[in-house]
Amino acid sequence: MKPLRSRFQKEANKLAQQYTASIPFDRRLYRQDIAGSMAHAKMLAKQGIISEKEAELITMGLVSIREEIEQGKFEFKTEFEDIHMNIEARLTEKIGEVAGKLHTARSRNDQVALDLRLFTKEAIEESIHGLKELQRTLLDTAEANKSVVMPGYTHLQRAQPILFAHHLLAYFEMLQRDIQRFRDCLKRTDVLPLGSGAVAGVPYLVDRSFLAQELGFSQISQNSLDAVSDRDFVIEYQTAASMTMMHLSRLAEELVLWSSAEFGFIDLDEAYTTGSSIMPQKKNPDVAELARGKTGRVYGNLLAILTTMKALPLSYNRDLQEDKEGLFDTVDTLLSTLEVFAGMVKTLKVNAVRTCQATEEGYILATDLADYLVKKGVPFRQAHNIVGELVRYAISQGKKLPQLSLSEYQRFSPLFGEDVYSITIDSSIAARNIVGGTAPEQVEAQLARARNIVEGRDVG
């Protein structure tokens, strides 16, 4: 079989041939391409377009080619441009001219759209699985440390005391939204484009419902031009992946901070850290740092496909060849990041003494003091001002709030009584006993809900 140049008098320029070839990267789609071709051959025979014997011969040839590829025996050739033509050329070598009948009633335009949708469907399922595994690890770590107290932060300043489990469950919620986004993306990816031909449909009585059933699609495309040129599903996957990587990058940042000597909240396992080339004492959180960096790659892939698509006329244009490398890179980056994060979170150790100590430093109970005055009838804004002045005084005296005498409290408001000393870290946490709050009862409920979600008893 020769490359598709019967209309041309000149041979392809070698540099142009290399420039336009996609086989260096789209060879990755061989499983999807062969699956689509086998279903197509079966449908052609069912419809009487080719004979049953021809379909069987084609199928046997395709199975043999798949084995060659998986055993590393297949020779990919640049002159055949892409995975589709490489497989068809090899099929011709194996079974002769009958191989040419396989391309009846389809185009490479709907063929590549099919392959990419099959690939993306698989990637979505794998991404959801990776997200669930990381959720499970976060939940296990939260449950193992559910009584650990730590400072909650705003502006990276200590704000109010919370439970460590409450903090980790915030990431559980982020990942649950990511799962929902991927599930939603799957709905629009799960559309069969095969049968659209190059642009206008095909002039054969093909059975697209049969193809959809064979290939596991729940929907069939309704417009041939849209079907061959639509890459919304690629953009949606990249968008969902970008948001997931953003969430992982936020977690990475906190793991980096928490593992520093300045915080000392956690100890990352040595298996997920590296040493320094010059400083022997170093234990660097490189896995977390790289996740932050790789987030930029995923963002870049999203921007690249958006830019590629922004001015394309209908229907297929060769620009669409640029849809794959960024998608492949994003899938690989996301899946590997999810997997390594699950291991990193699973093996980290929480320094409960240090996290508790951090809540006792500074003036983290100031809001509780303001709420104390509010419960005695003081308007909140006035109570806020009173406590602000009280904190300023304590700072000037080098004292923590519990170290102030009752007379010192009463210099700022006569409403302060002995019961002010009942305000503690534990009482502060317990007071937030509302849905979504950090009180132990609420966190227990959050943990139970999260466990139901990861065990599949609640879709969340």
N, C-alpha and C positions, 0 to 999 in steps of 0.2 A: 504493500500500500504506500502511495506517495502522499506527501503533504498536499493540502487543498490549494493547488496552483494551476489547475488545468486552464483557467481563463487567462493566465499570464504567460508572456513570452520570456521574461527575465527570471532568473533564479533570485531567491530572496537574499538580500544583503545580510552577511553573517552577523554583523553588529546589530542590525535591525531585528534579525531573527532572535538573537539573544535578549535584546531589549524588550521584545514583545512576549517572549515565552513566560508562561506562568508555572511550568512544570517543576521548577525548583521548590515551589511552596505548595502548589495545589495538589501535588502527589499525595498530600495528607488526606485528600478526600476520596481515596481509592475505594474504601469500603462503601461509602455512600453512593459513589458512582456505579459500582458493580451491583449494589442492591437495587438501584433505580433501573439499571439496564435489565436485570433479571425480571423484575416486575413488568417492565415494558414489553419484553419478549413474550412473557406469559400472556399479557393482554392482547398483543398482536395475534397470537395463535388463537386465543379465545374468540376474537372477532373475525377470524378467517382471513386476516391480512397476510399472515405467513402460516406455514403449515406447523402442525404439532412437532413433527420431526425436526424441522428447522429450529423451532424454539428450544427443543431439548438439546440440540447440538450447540446452539448459542449459549445456553445455560451451562452446559458442561465445560465449554471453553472459558466462560467467565469464572467459574469456580476454580479452574486450573490456574488462571491468571492471578486470582486472589491468593492462592497458595504460593505462587512464585513470588509475589510481592512480599508476603509475610515471611517467607524464607530468605529474603534478600537476594533472590535470583533474577529479579526482573530488571531489565535494562531500560531506564528512562531516557528518552531521546529528545533533545531540545528542538529538533526539526519538526516534531509533532506538537509543539507548542504547549499542550496542556494534558491533564490527566485523562480527559475524554478521548482525545485522538491517540494518545499512547496506548490506551487499553484497546481501542478499536483496531489499531494497527497490529497489535500483538494477536488479537482475536482472529484477524484475517490470516496471519501466519499460521495459526493453529487449525482453523476450520475452513479456510478458503473463502471464496466470494460470497458465501451465504452470510458471512459476517456483515456485509454491506447492507443486508436487510434490516439489521437491528436499528438503524437510524431512521427507518421509515416512521413518519408521523411524529417526529420530534426534531428539535434544533438544539445546538449547543446552548442556545439562550435559555430555553426552559430546562435543559439538562443541568446546567450549572446552578440555576436558581433552585432546582430540586436538591442537588447535592448540598448546597449551602444551608438550606432549611433543615435538612436531615441532620447535618453537623450541629447547627445551632440548637435544635431540639435536644440533642444529646448533651450539649454543653450546658444548657439550662438545667437539665436534670442533675448533672454532676455538680453544678454550682449550688443548687438547692441542697444536695446531699452534704457538700462541704460546709455550708452554712449551718445545717442542722448539727453536724458533728462539733463545730465550734460552739454552738449554743449549748450543747450537752456538756462540753468541757467547762464553759463559763458557769453553768448551773451547778455542776459538781463542785467546783471551786467555791462558789457562793455558799452552798450548803455546808461545806466543810469549815467555813469561816463565818457562819451566820451571826455569831455573837461578837465578832470583832468590830470595834468602834474606830472610826477614823474621822478626820475633818472633811467636810464637804467644802468645795472651793467655788468662788466666783472671782474672775479676774486673776486667777492663780493666787488669791489671798484666802486665808482660812475664813470660812463664813459661818457654818453651823455644823454641829456634830451629826454624823449619819452612821449607818451600819455599812461595813465593807460590802456585804452581800447586796445591799441596796444599790451601791455604785456599780457593781458588776452586772446587775440585772438591767441597768440602763442600756448596756451594750446588747444584752439579750433582746431587748425591745427593738433596738436599731436593726439587728440582724433579722428579726421577725418581719420588719417592714421590707427588708431586702428580699426575703423569701417571697413575700406577697408581690413585689414588683416582678420578680422572675416568673412567678406563676402567671401573672397578667401578660407578660411578654410572650409566654408560651402560647397563649390563646391566639395571638396574631402571627406567630411563627408556624403554627400547626395548620398551614394552608397548602394544598397541593398545587404547584404551578405546572406540572407536566401535562402536556396536551395543549399548551398555549402556542407551541411552535416558536418561530422566530419573532413573530410580531402579531399575526392576524388569526391565530388558531391553526388547525390542520384540516386538510380536505379528506380525512378518513373518518369512518365511523368508530372512533375510539371510545372505550369505556372508562371514563375518568373516575367514576365511582368505584370501579373495580381496582384501579390503580391506587386510589386513596385508601381503600381497605387493605390492600397488599402492603402498602408502605406505612400504614399507621397514621394517616392524616384524618382529622375530624372534619375538615372543611375543604372545599374546592374553590380555586380562584375564579372570579366572575368576569374578569376582563383580561384579555391576552396581553395587551400592551402593558398594563400595570403589573401583571404577573412576572414578566421577564425583566422588568426594570425596577421593581420594588426591592429596596434594601432597608425598609423601615425596621424590619425585625433585627437586622444587624445593628442599627443605630440604637434600638431599644435595649438590646443585650448590652451594648457598650455603655449605655446610660446607667442601666442597673448595676453593671460591674463597677462603673466609676463611683457611684454612690456607696457601694459596698466597700471599695478600697478607701474611700474617704472615712468611713466608719472604722475600718481597720487601722488607718493611719492615726486617727484620734486615740484609739486604744494603744497603738504603738507609742505614741508620744507620752501617754501616761505611764506605760511600763518603763520607758526610758527615765522619766522623772522619778518614779517611785523606787527604781533600783539604784538611784544615785545615792551617794553618802549623805547628801543634803536632806533627802527625804528618808531613805532607809526603810521604806514601807514593805518592800518585797526583796527577795533574792531570786534572781533568774538562774535556772539550772545551767551548769557549765556546758551542757550539750547545745545550748542555744545562745552562747556568748563566744567571743573570741578574745585573743590576747593582743598585746601591742608588740610591734617590731622593735621597740626601743625601751619601753617601760615595763619591767617584769611583773609589776603588781597589778596591772590593768585587767579588768574583766568587762569587756565592752559589749553593750547590748546591740550588736550589729544586725541581728535578725530583725528586731523591731525597727531599727534605723533604715534598713533596706526596704522594709515595707512602706515606710514614709516616702522613700525615693521612688519606688516602683509605682506608687500612686500617680506620680506625674506622667509616667509612661502610658498608663491606662487612660488618663485624661487626654493625652496627646493623640492616642488612637481614636478616641471619640471625636475629637476636633477634626482629625484627618478625614474620617468618613463623612462627617457633616459637610466639610468643604468640598469633597469629591462630588457629593450629590447635589450641591446647592444650585447648579445651573444646567443640569443635564436635560436635554429634550427627550421626549419619548421616541423609541422605547429603549432598546439596548444600545449602549455605547461602550467602547473598550475601556473607558475610564473605570467601569465597574469591576475590572480586574483588580483594582486597588482595594476592593472590599475585604480581601481575605487575610493578607499578612497582619494587618492591625487586629483583626478579629482573633486570629490564631494566637497572637501575642497576648492579647487581653485574656483570653480563656486560660492560657498557660500560666500567666501571672496571677490571675485571681485564684485558680485552683491550688497552685503551689503555696500561695500566701495563706489561704484558709487552712491548708493542711499543716503548715509549719506553725501557725498560730495556735492551733488546737494542741499541739505538742508542747509549745512554750507555756501556755496558760496552765495546762495539766501539771506541769512539773515545777511551777514557781512556788516559792514558800512565802507565806505572809508573816511579817514581823508584827504580831499583835501588840506586843509591849510598846514598840515604837509608834504604831498608829494611835494607840490610846494616849501615849505621852504627848503626841502632837496636838491632840484635842485639848489637853490641859494647859498648853502654852498659849499665851496671848489672851484674847478677850472674846472667845468664841460663843460665850453665853450671853453676850450683850443683847441680842434680840429677845432672848427669854426674859431678861430683866425688863425690857420695854413692854412685853406682853404681860408681865406680872403687874405693872402699873396700870395697863389698860383694863385688866380684870378688876382693878380697884377704882375704876371710873375715870381714869385720865385719858383724854383723847390720844390716839396713837401718835400723831405728829408731835404733840407736847411730850409724850413719854419718850419718843425717839430723841428729842433734844436733851431731855434730862439725862438719859443714859449716855448720850454722846459726851456731855460735860463730865459725867461720872468716869467714863473711860479715860478722858483726857487727864483728869485728876489722878487716877490710878497710875497712868503712865508716868506722870510727873513725880509720883511717890515711889516708883519702882515696885509697885505691888500688883499682884493678880487680883481679880475681882473677889474671889473667896477670902482673900487676906484682908479685905477692908473691914473695919469695925462697923457695928450698927450705927454708931454716931456719925461715922464718915458717910455712910449711905444716906442718913437722914439729913445731912447738910444739903443734899440735892432734892430730897422729897421726904416729907414727914410720913408718907404712906408706906415707906419701907419698914418692915417689921422683922422679927426674928425668923419668920417663915421664908425670908429671902434666901436663907442659907439652905433651904430645901431644894433650891434650883441647882441641879447637877447635870453632868453630861448625860447620865442615864435618864433623868427626868425630862431633859430636853428632847431626847430621842423618843421616849415613850409618849410625849405630848403630841407628836405628829401622827396621831392614830386616825388617819383618814385614808380613803382609797388612794393609792399612789404614794403614800407617805412612808417615812423611814422607821416608824414604830415597829417593834418586834412582831406584833400580831399581824401588821400589814405585810411585812417582809415575808413572814411565814405563808401568808396567803399568796403573795407574788411567787414564792418558790413553788408552791403547790400548783399554781396555774402554769408556770413555766414547765414544770415536770410533765403536766398533762399534755402540753404542746409538743415537747420533744418525744414523748412516748406515743404520739399520734391520737391521743384521746380528745384533743381539742385542736382544731386547725388554726386557732389564733386569729 
